[in-house]
Amino acid sequence: MRVIVLGGTWFVGRAIAHALVAAGHIPLLVHRGRDEPAGLPDVEHLHHERETWPDRRADFASFGADAVIDVSAGNATGARAALMALPPGVRLIALSSVDVYRAYEGMLNHRQTDAVPLTEDSPLRTARYVDGPHWENLELEELYLTAGATILRLGAVYGEHDYQHRFEPVLRRIRAGRPRVPVGTGSFLFSRVYVGDVAQAVLAVLASERGGGECFNIVEAQTAPMRLFYEQVIAAAGADLELVRVSDDRLPADLRSVGAVDQHLLASAQKAREVLGWRDSDRETAMRRSVRWHLNNPPLEWSDDFSQDDAALRAG
C-alpha cells in the first residue's frame, strides 16, 4: 500500500515508517522538515507546515495514497488541516491516547472516578485542554471518527527515541551512580505500550477488513505497578540501585508517580486483540532494548542535583 504518514518523524512516526517499509508498504513522510533526523528509512518526504496543508492538496493527491496515518494532529485545528488536504476515499488512521477517558481527569484532580480496566466504552472526559492549550485528543477523535477513521488510543509510549524520557527518573540516578532512590507507595497503574508495538498496531489496522469509525486501546497485556516498573528498569539496565520506601509527601518532584495516585489509568486492549489480531511483544525484550538505547543516548541536559533525594532518605 502507498501510505502517507503525517508528522511525528522523531519517535512514534519513525517506528511506523520503519514498520511500513519492512512490511513492503511505500510511505510518504509529511512533516515540517525543520530538522531531518538521522536514521529514518530512505523514503519520500514532503516538507510543509501543517497549517499550509489545505493549500497543498495537489501534492498530497499526486502520491496516490491508499491510506493515511496521522501521528501528531494534536487538536481539532491539526486534524481539520489534514482532512482538508487529503484526497477522498483514503483509509484513515489517527493516533490518540487513553488520556481521553474520564479516569485521566480524575487522576489529575486526585479523585477516583472509574473502575479499571478502561475499555473503549468507558466514560470520556468532560473537561478539555487539561494538558495545556495545544493538546486535545477528544477534538481530533471527534473529527476523525466523523470522517470514518480508525482511532488508536495509546497508553504511555516508551522505547527508543522517546523524547519524553519516561525512564529518566530512574536512569539519571543510575548515570550519577546513586546507590539508593526514595520511592513511595508505588501502586499506581498506568498502561504502557512499546513504540514498536504501536507500529504493529498500525499494520494490523491496514491488514484488517474492518471498516473505520472505531476506537481501539493499544496497551500492554500486563501492567506493572509503578514501583515494580522502576525495578524492571533497573534490572534492564543491569544496575545496582536500592529502592527505599519513604513518605509519599517527601518524594522529589520527578518521583511523584511512584507515590500514591488516587485514580489508576489501567486500560484493556482486548478489543484490539480480538478484532485486529494485535499482540504486544515480549516485555523484557522491549524493556532491555529501550533502556539500552536511553543509556546510550541520555538527554543533552539533565540534573545531577539529588538534594531532595537525600532529604527524603534522611527523613524516611
Secondary structure as a PSIPRED ss2 file (coil, helix, strand):
# PSIPRED VFORMAT (PSIPRED V4.0)

   1 M C   1.000  0.000  0.000
   2 R E   0.000  0.000  1.000
   3 V E   0.000  0.000  1.000
   4 I E   0.000  0.000  1.000
   5 V E   0.000  0.000  1.000
   6 L E   0.000  0.000  1.000
   7 G C   1.000  0.000  0.000
   8 G C   1.000  0.000  0.000
   9 T C   1.000  0.000  0.000
  10 W C   1.000  0.000  0.000
  11 F C   1.000  0.000  0.000
  12 V H   0.000  1.000  0.000
  13 G H   0.000  1.000  0.000
  14 R H   0.000  1.000  0.000
  15 A H   0.000  1.000  0.000
  16 I H   0.000  1.000  0.000
  17 A H   0.000  1.000  0.000
  18 H H   0.000  1.000  0.000
  19 A H   0.000  1.000  0.000
  20 L H   0.000  1.000  0.000
  21 V H   0.000  1.000  0.000
  22 A H   0.000  1.000  0.000
  23 A C   1.000  0.000  0.000
  24 G C   1.000  0.000  0.000
  25 H C   1.000  0.000  0.000
  26 I E   0.000  0.000  1.000
  27 P E   0.000  0.000  1.000
  28 L E   0.000  0.000  1.000
  29 L E   0.000  0.000  1.000
  30 V E   0.000  0.000  1.000
  31 H E   0.000  0.000  1.000
  32 R C   1.000  0.000  0.000
  33 G C   1.000  0.000  0.000
  34 R C   1.000  0.000  0.000
  35 D C   1.000  0.000  0.000
  36 E C   1.000  0.000  0.000
  37 P C   1.000  0.000  0.000
  38 A C   1.000  0.000  0.000
  39 G C   1.000  0.000  0.000
  40 L C   1.000  0.000  0.000
  41 P C   1.000  0.000  0.000
  42 D C   1.000  0.000  0.000
  43 V C   1.000  0.000  0.000
  44 E E   0.000  0.000  1.000
  45 H E   0.000  0.000  1.000
  46 L E   0.000  0.000  1.000
  47 H E   0.000  0.000  1.000
  48 H C   1.000  0.000  0.000
  49 E C   1.000  0.000  0.000
  50 R H   0.000  1.000  0.000
  51 E H   0.000  1.000  0.000
  52 T H   0.000  1.000  0.000
  53 W H   0.000  1.000  0.000
  54 P H   0.000  1.000  0.000
  55 D H   0.000  1.000  0.000
  56 R H   0.000  1.000  0.000
  57 R H   0.000  1.000  0.000
  58 A H   0.000  1.000  0.000
  59 D H   0.000  1.000  0.000
  60 F H   0.000  1.000  0.000
  61 A H   0.000  1.000  0.000
  62 S H   0.000  1.000  0.000
  63 F C   1.000  0.000  0.000
  64 G C   1.000  0.000  0.000
  65 A C   1.000  0.000  0.000
  66 D C   1.000  0.000  0.000
  67 A E   0.000  0.000  1.000
  68 V E   0.000  0.000  1.000
  69 I E   0.000  0.000  1.000
  70 D E   0.000  0.000  1.000
  71 V C   1.000  0.000  0.000
  72 S C   1.000  0.000  0.000
  73 A C   1.000  0.000  0.000
  74 G C   1.000  0.000  0.000
  75 N C   1.000  0.000  0.000
  76 A H   0.000  1.000  0.000
  77 T H   0.000  1.000  0.000
  78 G H   0.000  1.000  0.000
  79 A H   0.000  1.000  0.000
  80 R H   0.000  1.000  0.000
  81 A H   0.000  1.000  0.000
  82 A H   0.000  1.000  0.000
  83 L H   0.000  1.000  0.000
  84 M H   0.000  1.000  0.000
  85 A H   0.000  1.000  0.000
  86 L C   1.000  0.000  0.000
  87 P C   1.000  0.000  0.000
  88 P C   1.000  0.000  0.000
  89 G C   1.000  0.000  0.000
  90 V C   1.000  0.000  0.000
  91 R E   0.000  0.000  1.000
  92 L E   0.000  0.000  1.000
  93 I E   0.000  0.000  1.000
  94 A E   0.000  0.000  1.000
  95 L E   0.000  0.000  1.000
  96 S E   0.000  0.000  1.000
  97 S E   0.000  0.000  1.000
  98 V H   0.000  1.000  0.000
  99 D H   0.000  1.000  0.000
 100 V H   0.000  1.000  0.000
 101 Y E   0.000  0.000  1.000
 102 R H   0.000  1.000  0.000
 103 A H   0.000  1.000  0.000
 104 Y H   0.000  1.000  0.000
 105 E H   0.000  1.000  0.000
 106 G H   0.000  1.000  0.000
 107 M H   0.000  1.000  0.000
 108 L H   0.000  1.000  0.000
 109 N C   1.000  0.000  0.000
 110 H C   1.000  0.000  0.000
 111 R C   1.000  0.000  0.000
 112 Q C   1.000  0.000  0.000
 113 T C   1.000  0.000  0.000
 114 D C   1.000  0.000  0.000
 115 A C   1.000  0.000  0.000
 116 V C   1.000  0.000  0.000
 117 P C   1.000  0.000  0.000
 118 L E   0.000  0.000  1.000
 119 T C   1.000  0.000  0.000
 120 E C   1.000  0.000  0.000
 121 D C   1.000  0.000  0.000
 122 S C   1.000  0.000  0.000
 123 P C   1.000  0.000  0.000
 124 L E   0.000  0.000  1.000
 125 R C   1.000  0.000  0.000
 126 T C   1.000  0.000  0.000
 127 A C   1.000  0.000  0.000
 128 R C   1.000  0.000  0.000
 129 Y C   1.000  0.000  0.000
 130 V C   1.000  0.000  0.000
 131 D C   1.000  0.000  0.000
 132 G C   1.000  0.000  0.000
 133 P C   1.000  0.000  0.000
 134 H C   1.000  0.000  0.000
 135 W C   1.000  0.000  0.000
 136 E C   1.000  0.000  0.000
 137 N H   0.000  1.000  0.000
 138 L H   0.000  1.000  0.000
 139 E H   0.000  1.000  0.000
 140 L H   0.000  1.000  0.000
 141 E H   0.000  1.000  0.000
 142 E H   0.000  1.000  0.000
 143 L H   0.000  1.000  0.000
 144 Y H   0.000  1.000  0.000
 145 L H   0.000  1.000  0.000
 146 T H   0.000  1.000  0.000
 147 A C   1.000  0.000  0.000
 148 G C   1.000  0.000  0.000
 149 A C   1.000  0.000  0.000
 150 T E   0.000  0.000  1.000
 151 I E   0.000  0.000  1.000
 152 L E   0.000  0.000  1.000
 153 R E   0.000  0.000  1.000
 154 L E   0.000  0.000  1.000
 155 G C   1.000  0.000  0.000
 156 A E   0.000  0.000  1.000
 157 V E   0.000  0.000  1.000
 158 Y E   0.000  0.000  1.000
 159 G C   1.000  0.000  0.000
 160 E C   1.000  0.000  0.000
 161 H C   1.000  0.000  0.000
 162 D C   1.000  0.000  0.000
 163 Y C   1.000  0.000  0.000
 164 Q C   1.000  0.000  0.000
 165 H C   1.000  0.000  0.000
 166 R C   1.000  0.000  0.000
 167 F C   1.000  0.000  0.000
 168 E H   0.000  1.000  0.000
 169 P H   0.000  1.000  0.000
 170 V H   0.000  1.000  0.000
 171 L H   0.000  1.000  0.000
 172 R H   0.000  1.000  0.000
 173 R H   0.000  1.000  0.000
 174 I H   0.000  1.000  0.000
 175 R H   0.000  1.000  0.000
 176 A C   1.000  0.000  0.000
 177 G C   1.000  0.000  0.000
 178 R C   1.000  0.000  0.000
 179 P C   1.000  0.000  0.000
 180 R E   0.000  0.000  1.000
 181 V E   0.000  0.000  1.000
 182 P E   0.000  0.000  1.000
 183 V E   0.000  0.000  1.000
 184 G C   1.000  0.000  0.000
 185 T C   1.000  0.000  0.000
 186 G C   1.000  0.000  0.000
 187 S C   1.000  0.000  0.000
 188 F C   1.000  0.000  0.000
 189 L C   1.000  0.000  0.000
 190 F E   0.000  0.000  1.000
 191 S C   1.000  0.000  0.000
 192 R E   0.000  0.000  1.000
 193 V E   0.000  0.000  1.000
 194 Y E   0.000  0.000  1.000
 195 V H   0.000  1.000  0.000
 196 G H   0.000  1.000  0.000
 197 D H   0.000  1.000  0.000
 198 V H   0.000  1.000  0.000
 199 A H   0.000  1.000  0.000
 200 Q H   0.000  1.000  0.000
 201 A H   0.000  1.000  0.000
 202 V H   0.000  1.000  0.000
 203 L H   0.000  1.000  0.000
 204 A H   0.000  1.000  0.000
 205 V H   0.000  1.000  0.000
 206 L H   0.000  1.000  0.000
 207 A H   0.000  1.000  0.000
 208 S C   1.000  0.000  0.000
 209 E C   1.000  0.000  0.000
 210 R C   1.000  0.000  0.000
 211 G C   1.000  0.000  0.000
 212 G C   1.000  0.000  0.000
 213 G C   1.000  0.000  0.000
 214 E C   1.000  0.000  0.000
 215 C E   0.000  0.000  1.000
 216 F E   0.000  0.000  1.000
 217 N E   0.000  0.000  1.000
 218 I E   0.000  0.000  1.000
 219 V C   1.000  0.000  0.000
 220 E C   1.000  0.000  0.000
 221 A C   1.000  0.000  0.000
 222 Q C   1.000  0.000  0.000
 223 T C   1.000  0.000  0.000
 224 A C   1.000  0.000  0.000
 225 P C   1.000  0.000  0.000
 226 M H   0.000  1.000  0.000
 227 R H   0.000  1.000  0.000
 228 L H   0.000  1.000  0.000
 229 F H   0.000  1.000  0.000
 230 Y H   0.000  1.000  0.000
 231 E H   0.000  1.000  0.000
 232 Q H   0.000  1.000  0.000
 233 V H   0.000  1.000  0.000
 234 I H   0.000  1.000  0.000
 235 A H   0.000  1.000  0.000
 236 A H   0.000  1.000  0.000
 237 A H   0.000  1.000  0.000
 238 G C   1.000  0.000  0.000
 239 A C   1.000  0.000  0.000
 240 D C   1.000  0.000  0.000
 241 L C   1.000  0.000  0.000
 242 E E   0.000  0.000  1.000
 243 L E   0.000  0.000  1.000
 244 V E   0.000  0.000  1.000
 245 R E   0.000  0.000  1.000
 246 V C   1.000  0.000  0.000
 247 S C   1.000  0.000  0.000
 248 D H   0.000  1.000  0.000
 249 D H   0.000  1.000  0.000
 250 R H   0.000  1.000  0.000
 251 L C   1.000  0.000  0.000
 252 P C   1.000  0.000  0.000
 253 A H   0.000  1.000  0.000
 254 D H   0.000  1.000  0.000
 255 L H   0.000  1.000  0.000
 256 R H   0.000  1.000  0.000
 257 S H   0.000  1.000  0.000
 258 V H   0.000  1.000  0.000
 259 G C   1.000  0.000  0.000
 260 A C   1.000  0.000  0.000
 261 V C   1.000  0.000  0.000
 262 D C   1.000  0.000  0.000
 263 Q C   1.000  0.000  0.000
 264 H C   1.000  0.000  0.000
 265 L E   0.000  0.000  1.000
 266 L C   1.000  0.000  0.000
 267 A E   0.000  0.000  1.000
 268 S C   1.000  0.000  0.000
 269 A C   1.000  0.000  0.000
 270 Q H   0.000  1.000  0.000
 271 K H   0.000  1.000  0.000
 272 A H   0.000  1.000  0.000
 273 R H   0.000  1.000  0.000
 274 E H   0.000  1.000  0.000
 275 V H   0.000  1.000  0.000
 276 L H   0.000  1.000  0.000
 277 G C   1.000  0.000  0.000
 278 W C   1.000  0.000  0.000
 279 R C   1.000  0.000  0.000
 280 D C   1.000  0.000  0.000
 281 S C   1.000  0.000  0.000
 282 D C   1.000  0.000  0.000
 283 R H   0.000  1.000  0.000
 284 E H   0.000  1.000  0.000
 285 T H   0.000  1.000  0.000
 286 A H   0.000  1.000  0.000
 287 M H   0.000  1.000  0.000
 288 R H   0.000  1.000  0.000
 289 R H   0.000  1.000  0.000
 290 S H   0.000  1.000  0.000
 291 V H   0.000  1.000  0.000
 292 R H   0.000  1.000  0.000
 293 W H   0.000  1.000  0.000
 294 H H   0.000  1.000  0.000
 295 L H   0.000  1.000  0.000
 296 N H   0.000  1.000  0.000
 297 N C   1.000  0.000  0.000
 298 P C   1.000  0.000  0.000
 299 P C   1.000  0.000  0.000
 300 L C   1.000  0.000  0.000
 301 E C   1.000  0.000  0.000
 302 W C   1.000  0.000  0.000
 303 S C   1.000  0.000  0.000
 304 D C   1.000  0.000  0.000
 305 D C   1.000  0.000  0.000
 306 F C   1.000  0.000  0.000
 307 S H   0.000  1.000  0.000
 308 Q H   0.000  1.000  0.000
 309 D H   0.000  1.000  0.000
 310 D H   0.000  1.000  0.000
 311 A H   0.000  1.000  0.000
 312 A H   0.000  1.000  0.000
 313 L H   0.000  1.000  0.000
 314 R H   0.000  1.000  0.000
 315 A H   0.000  1.000  0.000
 316 G C   1.000  0.000  0.000
